[in-house]
Amino acid sequence: MSDLTAARAGDERAFERLVGPHRRELQAHCYQMLGSAADAEDALQDALLRAWRALPQFEGRSSLRSWLYRIATNACLRALERRPPRVLPIDYGPAADPHDDPAAPLVESVWIEPYPDAQLPLDAAYELREAVELAFVAALQRLPARQRAVLILRDVLGFNAREVAEALDTTPVSIDSALQRAHTAVEARMPERTQQATLRALGDDTLRATVERYREAWERADVEAVKAMLAEDAVVAMPPHPTWYAGREAIAEFLRRRPFAAGWRERVVPTHANAQLGFAHYAFKDGRFVAHVLSVLALRGREIADITFFRTPEAFARFGLPDTLD
C-alpha cells in the first residue's frame, strides 16, 4: 500500500511521510508571506490540518507539492486578513537623532521577525535563500497579499501561471498582470546586489574575518572598531523599538551613549539568520550572560550597510540558542 493510499485511509504516519519532505520549504514560504517566524509556524499547522482533512478528495491532477502550496498559501492569505502587514523600523517612521533615547517598544506585533537558517531546507536553493533575506521579505510585506503570493509562487518556487491561477482561484492573465506590478514595486525597494551574491563574492576567508572583527569589537565595546566596519550611509534598527539611526556618525554616537556605555559587557555568538550573517548578543547581568538581542547584518562589499537588532530574547530558542552563557 502506498503512503498516499494509507494516508487517505487515516494513517497519520503515512501522512507525515508524505508531507515531511515539503515541511521546511512550506514553512519558509509561510514566512515570506507573513514576515513572522511564529505566524509561519501557526499558518503551516493550519495548512497541514486542512490538508489532512482534505486528503481523501485529493485527485492527483496536480502534484502533491503544488497541492500543499495551494493550501499553505490560502492559509497565509486568511491570516493576513486578520492583521496588518509587518514592517521594519525604516518603513515605520523617520530616522532618529542619536542624542535622543530610543522610543519605547511597540506592544503590537508589527515587526518583521528573523528567520533561522537552520529551518531552511538542508539543500535550500540559491533562489530560496535570496527570498528569505530581510530586504526581500520587507519588500514583500509592502505588496498587497495576493500580489505577494503571486510573486513568491511564480519567481521563487517556479510554478507556472496556470498553476498559480488555480491556487488563487483566478485566471493566468490576472496572474501575469499581478506579477508585473509586483516586480515593479519590489525592484524599487531592493538593493543593487543580494546578500547571497555579496557573500559569495567575498569568499569564506573574508567572511570569517568579518565575523571575528564584529564579534571582538562588540565584546570590547569598541565604538571605533564597529564604526570602521560601517558604510558611510549605514543603517541601524532595533525592533520592537520603532527607532532607527542613519549614517556612520549617528550610529557611532548611539553606540557611545547606549550599548557601549560604561560598565556594559556582552558575549557575542555567531549564527545565521535570513541567509545572512547573524549574531546572538548576551548581556552580563547578575553574574551571568543572558540572551539580549539577535543582530542580522547586510553587507555591501566589505562594509556593513545595515544592522537590524531584534530585541526579542524569546527568539533565541527558535535559533537553538541557550538563554544564558556561563
VOBA-1610 file (N, C-alpha, C; in pm, whole numbers, padded with zeros to 5 digits, always signed):
BEGIN
Met+00084-00119+00000Met+00000+00000+00000Met+00089+00125+00000Ser+00060+00221-00087Ser+00140+00343-00092Ser+00107+00432+00026Asp+00200+00526+00056Asp+00175+00621+00165Asp+00051+00705+00137Leu+00028+00739+00011Leu-00089+00820-00022Leu-00217+00743+00008Thr-00221+00619-00033Thr-00340+00537-00006Thr-00360+00519+00144Ala-00250+00492+00214Ala-00259+00471+00359Ala-00303+00599+00430Ala-00249+00713+00386Ala-00286+00840+00449Ala-00433+00872+00424Arg-00481+00844+00304Arg-00623+00866+00275Arg-00712+00780+00365Ala-00658+00665+00406Ala-00735+00575+00492Ala-00723+00611+00640Gly-00647+00718+00670Gly-00639+00765+00807Gly-00509+00735+00878Asp-00406+00692+00804Asp-00277+00660+00866Asp-00196+00790+00883Glu-00184+00837+01006Glu-00115+00965+01030Glu+00034+00955+01000Arg+00095+00841+01028Arg+00238+00826+00998Arg+00263+00832+00847Ala+00175+00773+00771Ala+00189+00780+00625Ala+00174+00923+00578Phe+00082+00997+00637Phe+00065+01139+00601Phe+00192+01218+00632Glu+00253+01191+00748Glu+00376+01262+00783Glu+00487+01228+00685Arg+00493+01103+00640Arg+00594+01068+00540Arg+00570+01140+00408Leu+00445+01164+00376Leu+00412+01237+00252Leu+00453+01383+00260Val+00419+01448+00371Val+00441+01593+00380Val+00578+01627+00436Gly+00643+01532+00503Gly+00772+01561+00566Gly+00875+01624+00475Pro+00894+01571+00353Pro+00995+01630+00264Pro+00963+01773+00222His+00839+01818+00239His+00799+01952+00197His+00785+02049+00314Arg+00797+02000+00436Arg+00762+02081+00554Arg+00849+02207+00564Arg+00980+02194+00549Arg+01067+02311+00567Arg+01044+02417+00461Glu+01029+02373+00337Glu+01009+02475+00233Glu+00871+02539+00246Leu+00771+02462+00292Leu+00639+02521+00316Leu+00645+02625+00427Gln+00722+02595+00532Gln+00732+02691+00642Gln+00805+02818+00597Ala+00910+02802+00516Ala+00979+02920+00462Ala+00885+03003+00375His+00800+02936+00298His+00701+03005+00216His+00605+03086+00304Cys+00560+03026+00412Cys+00469+03098+00503Cys+00541+03217+00566Tyr+00669+03203+00595Tyr+00745+03316+00650Tyr+00755+03430+00549Gln+00783+03397+00424Gln+00789+03501+00321Gln+00655+03573+00309Met+00548+03500+00319Met+00415+03560+00309Met+00384+03649+00429Leu+00425+03607+00549Leu+00378+03669+00673Leu+00483+03755+00743Gly+00611+03734+00715Gly+00715+03813+00778Gly+00739+03780+00924Ser+00685+03671+00972Ser+00695+03633+01112Ser+00718+03483+01122Ala+00824+03444+01193Ala+00851+03302+01210Ala+00741+03235+01292Ala+00693+03303+01395Ala+00586+03246+01478Ala+00457+03231+01398Asp+00421+03335+01322Asp+00300+03327+01240Asp+00313+03219+01133Ala+00434+03202+01081Ala+00456+03099+00980Ala+00432+02960+01036Glu+00476+02937+01159Glu+00451+02808+01223Glu+00301+02783+01239Asp+00230+02886+01283Asp+00085+02872+01301Asp+00015+02845+01168Ala+00055+02919+01063Ala-00008+02902+00932Ala+00021+02763+00875Leu+00143+02715+00897Leu+00177+02582+00847Leu+00095+02475+00918Gln+00078+02488+01048Gln-00003+02390+01121Gln-00148+02392+01072Asp-00200+02512+01047Asp-00335+02524+00993Asp-00344+02457+00857Ala-00243+02481+00772Ala-00243+02424+00637Ala-00235+02272+00641Leu-00148+02217+00726Leu-00134+02072+00732Leu-00259+02005+00787Leu-00325+02071+00882Leu-00451+02016+00934Leu-00556+02013+00822Arg-00563+02122+00745Arg-00659+02125+00633Arg-00623+02022+00527Ala-00492+02004+00502Ala-00451+01904+00404Ala-00488+01763+00451Trp-00468+01734+00579Trp-00505+01603+00634Trp-00654+01576+00615Arg-00736+01678+00644Arg-00880+01659+00632Arg-00924+01647+00486Ala-00852+01715+00395Ala-00894+01717+00255Ala-00830+01607+00172Leu-00737+01532+00230Leu-00661+01434+00151Leu-00750+01333+00080Pro-00860+01286+00138Pro-00945+01192+00063Pro-00997+01250-00068Gln-01005+01384-00078Gln-01053+01448-00201Gln-00940+01482-00298Phe-00814+01459-00258Phe-00702+01488-00348Phe-00703+01388-00462Glu-00721+01437-00584Glu-00739+01350-00700Glu-00612+01328-00780Gly-00503+01395-00744Gly-00378+01375-00813Gly-00368+01445-00947Arg-00458+01540-00975Arg-00449+01612-01102Arg-00328+01706-01103Ser-00284+01747-00986Ser-00160+01823-00972Ser-00067+01743-00882Ser+00057+01786-00871Ser+00149+01718-00781Ser+00107+01744-00636Leu+00147+01654-00547Leu+00118+01675-00405Leu+00182+01805-00358Arg+00302+01836-00407Arg+00372+01958-00366Arg+00291+02082-00401Ser+00244+02092-00524Ser+00168+02211-00564Ser+00034+02218-00488Trp-00025+02102-00459Trp-00149+02099-00381Trp-00125+02152-00240Leu-00014+02111-00178Leu+00019+02160-00044Leu+00047+02310-00045Tyr+00114+02358-00149Tyr+00142+02501-00158Tyr+00013+02581-00174Arg-00081+02526-00246Arg-00209+02594-00261Arg-00276+02611-00124Ile-00276+02504-00045Ile-00340+02509+00086Ile-00264+02605+00178Ala-00130+02598+00176Ala-00049+02684+00263Ala-00064+02832+00225Thr-00067+02860+00096Thr-00082+02999+00051Thr-00215+03056+00098Asn-00320+02980+00086Asn-00451+03030+00128Asn-00461+03041+00280Ala-00389+02956+00353Ala-00383+02972+00499Ala-00318+03105+00535Cys-00212+03141+00462Cys-00145+03270+00485Cys-00235+03387+00448Leu-00307+03376+00339Leu-00397+03484+00298Leu-00505+03506+00403Arg-00556+03399+00461Arg-00655+03413+00568Arg-00593+03482+00689Ala-00469+03445+00721Ala-00403+03508+00836Ala-00382+03657+00812Leu-00349+03694+00687Leu-00324+03835+00656Leu-00451+03919+00662Glu-00565+03856+00647Glu-00691+03930+00660Glu-00715+03977+00803Arg-00648+03913+00899Arg-00675+03940+01040Arg-00575+04037+01103Arg-00471+04077+01028Arg-00372+04166+01090Arg-00304+04251+00984Pro-00243+04363+01026Pro-00172+04448+00930Pro-00040+04383+00888Pro+00018+04429+00777Pro+00147+04374+00735Pro+00258+04411+00832Arg+00358+04328+00841Arg+00473+04356+00927Arg+00577+04439+00850Val+00653+04519+00925Val+00750+04610+00863Val+00877+04608+00946Leu+00980+04676+00896Leu+01099+04709+00971Leu+01091+04857+01011Pro+01162+04898+01115Pro+01152+05038+01160Pro+01177+05141+01050Ile+01263+05111+00955Ile+01292+05207+00849Ile+01168+05237+00765Asp+01071+05145+00763Asp+00946+05166+00690Asp+00836+05222+00779Tyr+00868+05243+00907Tyr+00765+05284+01003Tyr+00767+05434+01030Gly+00886+05495+01023Gly+00897+05637+01051Gly+01036+05687+01017Pro+01065+05817+01038Pro+01195+05874+01001Pro+01306+05831+01096Ala+01431+05852+01051Ala+01546+05821+01135Ala+01546+05910+01258Ala+01606+05859+01367Ala+01606+05930+01494Ala+01737+06006+01515Asp+01733+06102+01604Asp+01852+06173+01649Asp+01926+06084+01748Pro+02054+06055+01726Pro+02125+05963+01816Pro+02143+06016+01957His+02119+06148+01978His+02130+06204+02112His+02004+06179+02194Asp+01897+06137+02129Asp+01773+06106+02198Asp+01769+05959+02237Asp+01700+05929+02344Asp+01682+05790+02383Asp+01589+05719+02283Pro+01609+05589+02262Pro+01518+05516+02174Pro+01375+05524+02223Ala+01282+05532+02129Ala+01140+05532+02165Ala+01102+05400+02231Ala+00997+05404+02309Ala+00951+05283+02376Ala+00912+05176+02275Pro+00934+05049+02305Pro+00895+04943+02213Pro+00744+04940+02194Leu+00702+04905+02072Leu+00560+04892+02043Leu+00511+04755+02090Val+00398+04755+02155Val+00344+04630+02210Val+00287+04543+02099Glu+00216+04605+02003Glu+00151+04526+01899Glu+00254+04462+01806Ser+00217+04352+01745Ser+00309+04276+01660Ser+00309+04336+01519Val+00395+04435+01498Val+00402+04498+01367Val+00536+04474+01299Trp+00629+04406+01366Trp+00764+04397+01315Trp+00792+04264+01245Ile+00868+04272+01138Ile+00923+04151+01077Ile+01014+04083+01179Glu+01014+03951+01179Glu+01097+03873+01271Glu+01209+03804+01194Pro+01319+03772+01263Pro+01428+03699+01197Pro+01390+03553+01175Tyr+01455+03492+01077Tyr+01424+03352+01044Tyr+01553+03270+01050Pro+01553+03160+01126Pro+01675+03081+01141Pro+01709+03004+01014Asp+01835+03012+00972Asp+01878+02933+00856Asp+01860+02784+00880Ala+01869+02743+01006Ala+01857+02600+01037Ala+01719+02545+01004Gln+01619+02633+00985Gln+01485+02587+00949Gln+01462+02586+00798Leu+01561+02630+00721Leu+01550+02619+00576Leu+01576+02475+00534Pro+01529+02434+00415Pro+01565+02301+00366Pro+01716+02284+00364Leu+01763+02164+00393Leu+01907+02140+00401Leu+01976+02173+00269Asp+01907+02152+00158Asp+01964+02182+00026Asp+01896+02304-00035Ala+01868+02405+00048Ala+01794+02522+00002Ala+01859+02583-00121Ala+01779+02604-00225Ala+01829+02661-00349Ala+01869+02807-00328Tyr+01955+02854-00417Tyr+02002+02993-00413Tyr+01884+03089-00412Glu+01782+03060-00495Glu+01665+03149-00505Glu+01589+03154-00373Leu+01579+03041-00302Leu+01508+03040-00175Leu+01586+03118-00071Arg+01718+03107-00071Arg+01799+03181+00025Arg+01787+03331-00001Glu+01786+03372-00127Glu+01763+03513-00158Glu+01626+03558-00107Ala+01529+03468-00116Ala+01391+03505-00088Ala+01360+03514+00061Val+01454+03476+00150Val+01433+03498+00292Val+01523+03609+00346Glu+01601+03673+00259Glu+01680+03787+00305Glu+01588+03896+00356Leu+01633+03967+00459Leu+01547+04066+00523Leu+01495+04171+00425Ala+01582+04220+00336Ala+01539+04325+00243Ala+01427+04275+00153Phe+01436+04150+00108Phe+01333+04096+00020Phe+01204+04071+00096Val+01214+04015+00217Val+01095+03989+00297Val+01025+04121+00330Ala+01104+04225+00362Ala+01046+04356+00392Ala+00977+04413+00269Ala+01037+04396+00151Ala+00974+04445+00029Ala+00845+04369+00000Leu+00844+04239+00026Leu+00723+04159+00005Leu+00607+04209+00091Gln+00639+04247+00215Gln+00532+04287+00307Gln+00462+04416+00262Arg+00525+04491+00172Arg+00464+04615+00123Arg+00368+04589+00007Leu+00365+04466-00042Leu+00276+04431-00154Leu+00138+04392-00100Pro+00032+04414-00178Pro-00096+04351-00145Pro-00079+04200-00133Ala-00156+04139-00047Ala-00134+03999-00012Ala-00133+03907-00133Arg-00226+03925-00226Arg-00233+03833-00340Arg-00117+03857-00437Gln-00074+03982-00453Gln+00045+04007-00534Gln+00167+03939-00472Arg+00174+03946-00341Arg+00284+03881-00268Arg+00286+03731-00298Ala+00168+03669-00292Ala+00159+03526-00319Ala+00200+03494-00462Val+00157+03576-00556Val+00191+03553-00697Val+00341+03560-00717Leu+00405+03662-00662Leu+00549+03679-00680Leu+00626+03561-00623Ile+00590+03516-00504Ile+00661+03404-00442Ile+00638+03276-00522Leu+00513+03248-00556Leu+00482+03123-00626Leu+00545+03117-00765Arg+00546+03230-00833Arg+00600+03231-00970Arg+00752+03240-00971Asp+00808+03338-00900Asp+00952+03366-00912Asp+01038+03280-00820Val+00994+03259-00698Val+01076+03184-00603Val+01058+03035-00621Leu+00933+02993-00636Leu+00903+02850-00639Leu+00889+02793-00780Gly+00875+02880-00879Gly+00878+02834-01017Gly+00751+02772-01069Phe+00635+02796-01004Phe+00510+02746-01057Phe+00471+02830-01179Asn+00402+02767-01275Asn+00361+02842-01394Asn+00232+02919-01366Ala+00196+03005-01461Ala+00081+03094-01440Ala-00049+03015-01421Arg-00063+02903-01491Arg-00184+02823-01477Arg-00195+02764-01337Glu-00082+02710-01284Glu-00084+02651-01150Glu-00115+02756-01044Val-00056+02876-01059Val-00081+02981-00961Val-00225+03029-00970Ala-00278+03037-01093Ala-00417+03078-01110Ala-00511+02980-01042Glu-00482+02851-01052Glu-00565+02751-00985Glu-00555+02764-00833Ala-00435+02792-00783Ala-00416+02806-00639Ala-00492+02925-00583Leu-00500+03034-00662Leu-00562+03157-00614Leu-00701+03180-00673Asp-00751+03080-00745Asp-00886+03086-00800Asp-00906+03209-00888Thr-00818+03224-00987Thr-00827+03335-01081Thr-00778+03287-01217Thr-00741+03379-01305Thr-00701+03343-01441Thr-00552+03365-01462Pro-00489+03293-01555Pro-00347+03317-01584Pro-00319+03460-01627Val-00411+03523-01698Val-00390+03663-01739Val-00381+03753-01616Ser-00466+03731-01518Ser-00462+03808-01394Ser-00332+03784-01319Ile-00284+03662-01323Ile-00158+03629-01256Ile-00043+03704-01321Asp-00037+03705-01454Asp+00071+03775-01523Asp+00068+03925-01494Ser-00051+03982-01488Ser-00065+04123-01457Ser-00019+04154-01315Ala-00060+04071-01220Ala-00020+04090-01080Ala+00130+04075-01064Leu+00188+03980-01138Leu+00332+03959-01128Leu+00409+04080-01179Gln+00363+04140-01287Gln+00431+04257-01340Gln+00426+04373-01240Arg+00312+04395-01178Arg+00301+04502-01079Arg+00388+04474-00957Ala+00393+04349-00916Ala+00475+04311-00801Ala+00623+04334-00831His+00667+04296-00951His+00807+04319-00989His+00844+04466-00977Thr+00759+04552-01029Thr+00787+04695-01028Thr+00802+04747-00886Ala+00712+04704-00798Ala+00713+04752-00660Ala+00834+04700-00582Val+00866+04573-00600Val+00975+04513-00523Val+01110+04564-00571Glu+01129+04572-00702Glu+01258+04616-00755Glu+01293+04757-00710Ala+01192+04840-00687Ala+01217+04977-00643Ala+01271+04981-00500Arg+01252+04875-00424Arg+01291+04874-00283Arg+01413+04787-00254Met+01463+04716-00353Met+01571+04622-00329Met+01708+04687-00352Pro+01810+04647-00277Pro+01948+04692-00304Pro+01996+04638-00438Glu+02103+04696-00489Glu+02154+04655-00619Glu+02197+04509-00620Arg+02246+04461-00508Arg+02300+04326-00502Arg+02242+04252-00383Thr+02205+04127-00402Thr+02153+04048-00291Thr+02266+04009-00197Gln+02228+03968-00076Gln+02329+03922+00018Gln+02394+03792-00030Gln+02318+03708-00099Gln+02378+03584-00148Gln+02491+03613-00247Ala+02468+03707-00336Ala+02573+03744-00432Ala+02692+03808-00360Thr+02664+03892-00262Thr+02772+03958-00187Thr+02855+03858-00109Leu+02789+03768-00039Leu+02860+03670+00042Leu+02945+03577-00045Arg+02892+03537-00158Arg+02970+03452-00249Arg+03093+03524-00301Ala+03077+03651-00335Ala+03188+03728-00391Ala+03299+03748-00288Leu+03262+03764-00161Leu+03362+03787-00057Leu+03443+03662-00027Gly+03380+03547-00029Gly+03451+03423-00001Gly+03460+03392+00147Asp+03488+03266+00178Asp+03483+03218+00315Asp+03585+03287+00405Asp+03707+03307+00358Asp+03811+03365+00443Asp+03775+03507+00485Thr+03729+03588+00391Thr+03690+03725+00423Thr+03571+03727+00518Leu+03475+03638+00496Leu+03359+03633+00584Leu+03398+03593+00726Arg+03486+03496+00738Arg+03533+03456+00873Arg+03600+03573+00943Ala+03681+03648+00868Ala+03749+03764+00926Ala+03649+03871+00968Thr+03546+03891+00886Thr+03442+03990+00919Thr+03366+03950+01045Val+03330+03824+01054Val+03259+03774+01171Val+03344+03796+01296Glu+03472+03764+01288Glu+03558+03778+01406Glu+03578+03924+01444Arg+03595+04011+01345Arg+03610+04155+01375Arg+03486+04209+01446Tyr+03371+04173+01395Tyr+03245+04221+01455Tyr+03230+04168+01597Arg+03256+04039+01615Arg+03241+03980+01748Arg+03335+04045+01847Glu+03461+04060+01809Glu+03559+04118+01901Glu+03526+04263+01932Ala+03484+04340+01832Ala+03452+04482+01854Ala+03340+04497+01956Trp+03236+04412+01945Trp+03125+04421+02040Trp+03165+04376+02178Glu+03245+04270+02187Glu+03283+04222+02319Glu+03379+04319+02388Arg+03453+04399+02311Arg+03539+04504+02369Arg+03464+04634+02390Ala+03338+04641+02341Ala+03262+04767+02343Ala+03344+04878+02276Asp+03397+04846+02158Asp+03489+04935+02086Asp+03412+05010+01977Val+03371+05132+02007Val+03293+05211+01911Val+03369+05231+01781Glu+03496+05267+01791Glu+03572+05298+01670Glu+03590+05174+01582Ala+03603+05058+01645Ala+03619+04935+01566Ala+03491+04902+01490Val+03375+04919+01555Val+03248+04897+01485Val+03230+05002+01377Lys+03258+05126+01410Lys+03243+05236+01313Lys+03325+05211+01188Ala+03446+05157+01204Ala+03534+05132+01090Ala+03478+05027+00996Met+03386+04945+01044Met+03327+04841+00961Met+03204+04890+00885Leu+03152+05008+00921Leu+03026+05055+00866Leu+03044+05131+00736Ala+02947+05117+00645Ala+02938+05206+00530Ala+02899+05345+00578Glu+02935+05446+00501Glu+02905+05583+00543Glu+02756+05605+00564Asp+02673+05541+00481Asp+02528+05559+00490Asp+02460+05440+00559Ala+02533+05371+00646Ala+02478+05253+00713Ala+02354+05288+00795Val+02274+05186+00821Val+02150+05200+00897Val+02151+05098+01010Val+02104+05140+01128Val+02085+05051+01241Val+01941+05064+01290Ala+01874+04952+01305Ala+01737+04950+01358Ala+01730+04845+01468Met+01627+04856+01553Met+01621+04764+01667Met+01478+04736+01709Pro+01400+04670+01625Pro+01265+04632+01666Pro+01270+04543+01791Pro+01172+04560+01883Pro+01042+04627+01869Pro+01042+04778+01893His+01159+04841+01913His+01163+04987+01918His+01144+05040+01776Pro+01064+05142+01756Pro+01050+05199+01622Pro+01170+05284+01580Thr+01261+05307+01672Thr+01376+05394+01649Thr+01478+05329+01555Trp+01533+05411+01464Trp+01645+05366+01381Trp+01736+05485+01353Tyr+01862+05453+01322Tyr+01963+05557+01302Tyr+02026+05540+01164Ala+02055+05653+01101Ala+02109+05653+00964Ala+02242+05726+00962Gly+02344+05663+00905Gly+02475+05725+00888Gly+02576+05677+00991Arg+02699+05664+00947Arg+02806+05611+01032Arg+02825+05694+01160Glu+02824+05826+01147Glu+02847+05911+01264Glu+02733+05901+01364Ala+02609+05899+01314Ala+02493+05888+01404Ala+02495+05754+01478Ile+02531+05648+01407Ile+02535+05516+01471Ile+02644+05513+01578Ala+02760+05570+01548Ala+02868+05573+01647Ala+02825+05648+01773Glu+02755+05760+01755Glu+02708+05836+01871Glu+02608+05753+01952Phe+02519+05684+01884Phe+02424+05596+01954Phe+02499+05489+02033Leu+02600+05428+01973Leu+02676+05323+02042Leu+02742+05378+02168Arg+02798+05497+02159Arg+02865+05556+02277Arg+02766+05578+02391Arg+02646+05622+02355Arg+02550+05661+02458Arg+02472+05542+02514Arg+02457+05437+02436Arg+02368+05330+02480Arg+02440+05196+02499Pro+02455+05114+02393Pro+02505+04979+02421Pro+02648+04975+02472Phe+02731+05075+02437Phe+02869+05073+02483Phe+02894+05167+02599Ala+02790+05201+02673Ala+02806+05286+02791Ala+02895+05215+02893Ala+02955+05293+02982Ala+03049+05238+03080Ala+02984+05126+03160Gly+03059+05017+03176Gly+03012+04905+03256Gly+02936+04798+03180Trp+02904+04824+03053Trp+02829+04725+02975Trp+02922+04615+02925Arg+02878+04491+02938Arg+02957+04377+02890Arg+02868+04284+02810Glu+02923+04229+02702Glu+02849+04134+02618Glu+02939+04018+02578Arg+02874+03906+02556Arg+02934+03796+02480Arg+02854+03785+02351Val+02923+03758+02241Val+02859+03755+02109Val+02889+03621+02043Val+02784+03553+01998Val+02796+03420+01938Val+02748+03428+01793Pro+02834+03394+01695Pro+02790+03396+01555Pro+02680+03294+01529Thr+02586+03331+01444Thr+02481+03241+01398Thr+02446+03281+01255His+02337+03230+01201His+02292+03268+01066His+02142+03291+01069Ala+02100+03402+01013Ala+01958+03436+01009Ala+01926+03496+00873Asn+01813+03456+00816Asn+01768+03510+00688Asn+01876+03497+00580Ala+01952+03387+00586Ala+02060+03361+00490Ala+02163+03474+00491Gln+02179+03539+00604Gln+02275+03648+00623Gln+02358+03621+00748Leu+02463+03701+00766Leu+02541+03691+00888Leu+02455+03733+01006Gly+02458+03654+01111Gly+02380+03686+01231Gly+02463+03663+01355Phe+02422+03727+01464Phe+02495+03717+01590Phe+02395+03719+01706Ala+02420+03635+01804Ala+02342+03635+01928Ala+02421+03712+02033His+02361+03817+02086His+02427+03901+02186His+02373+03866+02324Tyr+02465+03839+02417Tyr+02430+03808+02555Tyr+02483+03920+02645Ala+02397+03978+02726Ala+02435+04087+02816Ala+02466+04033+02955Phe+02568+04090+03019Phe+02608+04045+03152Phe+02516+04105+03258Lys+02445+04018+03329Lys+02353+04063+03434Lys+02355+03960+03547Asp+02368+04008+03668Asp+02359+03922+03787Asp+02453+03802+03779Gly+02575+03829+03732Gly+02677+03726+03734Gly+02676+03628+03619Arg+02595+03651+03517Arg+02593+03561+03400Arg+02554+03641+03277Phe+02576+03582+03161Phe+02539+03644+03035Phe+02403+03590+02991Val+02307+03679+02971Val+02169+03638+02937Val+02133+03687+02797Ala+02044+03614+02733Ala+02000+03648+02597Ala+01951+03792+02592His+02000+03867+02493His+01968+04009+02486His+01910+04046+02349Val+01990+04038+02243Val+01940+04071+02109Val+02002+03977+02006Leu+01934+03963+01894Leu+01988+03898+01774Leu+02015+04007+01671Ser+02137+04012+01619Ser+02168+04109+01515Ser+02184+04038+01381Val+02129+04099+01277Val+02139+04046+01141Val+02205+04153+01056Leu+02313+04116+00988Leu+02393+04212+00912Leu+02365+04199+00763Ala+02364+04314+00695Ala+02364+04318+00549Ala+02493+04385+00507Leu+02570+04320+00422Leu+02697+04372+00376Leu+02683+04436+00239Arg+02765+04538+00215Arg+02781+04595+00081Arg+02931+04592+00053Gly+02972+04493-00026Gly+03115+04469-00037Gly+03167+04424+00099Arg+03276+04487+00145Arg+03334+04451+00274Arg+03277+04533+00389Glu+03190+04629+00360Glu+03135+04716+00463Glu+02997+04668+00507Ile+02962+04704+00630Ile+02828+04673+00682Ile+02735+04787+00642Ala+02632+04754+00564Ala+02536+04854+00520Ala+02416+04864+00613Asp+02390+04758+00689Asp+02267+04754+00767Asp+02284+04655+00882Ile+02245+04696+01002Ile+02236+04605+01116Ile+02096+04617+01174Thr+02029+04505+01184Thr+01898+04502+01250Thr+01913+04424+01378Phe+01891+04493+01491Phe+01895+04429+01622Phe+01752+04391+01661Phe+01728+04262+01668Phe+01596+04214+01710Phe+01600+04195+01861Arg+01537+04289+01931Arg+01540+04286+02077Arg+01427+04197+02129Thr+01435+04072+02091Thr+01332+03973+02127Thr+01404+03847+02176Pro+01448+03846+02302Pro+01522+03729+02353Pro+01447+03598+02337Glu+01312+03604+02330Glu+01236+03480+02314Glu+01265+03412+02180Ala+01322+03485+02085Ala+01356+03425+01955Ala+01477+03333+01964Phe+01556+03343+02071Phe+01678+03262+02081Phe+01646+03113+02072Ala+01537+03071+02137Ala+01502+02929+02136Ala+01477+02879+01994Arg+01415+02963+01911Arg+01387+02923+01773Arg+01517+02901+01695Phe+01623+02970+01736Phe+01753+02956+01671Phe+01838+02846+01736Gly+01781+02776+01833Gly+01856+02672+01901Gly+01964+02727+01991Leu+01947+02850+02039Leu+02046+02917+02123Leu+02005+02911+02269Pro+02100+02899+02361Pro+02065+02893+02504Pro+02021+03031+02555Asp+01949+03030+02665Asp+01905+03154+02728Asp+02018+03224+02800Thr+02116+03148+02848Thr+02227+03206+02924Thr+02359+03143+02883Leu+02468+03214+02910Leu+02604+03162+02893Leu+02676+03178+03026Asp+02764+03083+03057Asp+02843+03096+03180Asp+02939+03213+03166
//
